[in-house]
Amino acid sequence: MTELSPAAQQVFWAFNEAASGKPDDWHYLPAIAAALEAVADQVVPQPPMLVEGGRTYEEAWTATVHEAVRRQLLAIAAELRGQDQ
């Protein structure tokens, strides 16, 4: 098993502290990944916001930030999901 990134480690340890207190509950990784994917879909739905006739600067900036947050959440979820294989 490969080492988790710092972000994925934080999610994993936070889950373990809240759920069982055991740092070795690797079998929960798919459930944690699924929860993060659901969070990404709720917080930053895909596709990004589109405005009829184009976007203003603020809208484009907001969409860029939202897309970056979504990518980060999904990357952690993918990493956690990959650890279970």
Secondary structure as GFF3:
##gff-version 3
##sequence-region A 1 85
A	DSSP	alpha_helix	6	19	.	.	.	ID=ss1
A	DSSP	three_ten_helix	26	28	.	.	.	ID=ss2
A	DSSP	alpha_helix	29	43	.	.	.	ID=ss3
A	DSSP	alpha_helix	57	83	.	.	.	ID=ss4
###
